[in-house]
C-alpha cells in the first residue's frame, strides 16, 4: 500500500513537471562526504563516515523533484522527494513530501510531508510522518527553528534547535542542538565543521559530537 501511495505521488509530480519545457528546467547534482552522518541529532552511521550524492530538477513554476543517497549503518539510504518552493521578497517557502528507503532494513522505510519557511536569516519548519513500515512511527512530528549569518572571508555560521515529537506511547521526545561553521572554497565546494548534541540521557546519541563535512553542487 505504501509503495502505491508513493507511486501515485510521484506520478502526480511527474505529470505536473512534464508541463514545463526543457528550457525551463534546471538540473543540478551534489556530492558530499562527512566524518559522521548526523540527522536530526542522531547518527545514521554508528559514528562512522559517509559519502552521499544527489540529483535535482527544478522548474520555473517552483516545482522540484529530486533523489539523494548515502551509506548508513545497515546498507544505504535512498530518498525521493518533490515539492513546490518559491520566494516573495525576503520570505521563502517550501512545501513537499519525501520518502526514505533503506536497502537492508525495509522495516525502517517511511514517508513525510513537510513545510519550511524562511525570512531573512531565520528559518523554521516541520515534518510529519504520514506512513511508516514501523507503524509506531506514523504520526511522529519534527519541528525546528534556525538562523544563519554570513561572515567575512566566505565563512558563514548557523545554528538549529529541533524537536522530535514521537507519537508512540511511552516514547520520550528528543531535542537536538546544532552549530555549523562553514567555509566556501569556491570551485572546490564547501567545508563545514559541526557540533551536534541532544537532550538524550542514554543511548548512542547522548554525547556531543564534532564532525567535518564537505559538499559540492554542480
Secondary structure, 3 states (H helix, E strand, C coil): CHHHHHHHHHHHHHHHHHCCCHHHEEEEEEEEEECCCEECCEECCCCCCEEEEEEEEEECCCEEEEEEEEECCCCEEEEEEEEEEEEECCEEEEEEEEEEEECCCHHHCEEEEEEEEEECCEEEEEEEEEEECCHHHCCCEEEEEEEEEEECCCEEEEEEEEEEECCCCCCCCEEEEEEEEEEECHHHCEEEEEEEEECCCCCCCCCCEEEEEEEEEC
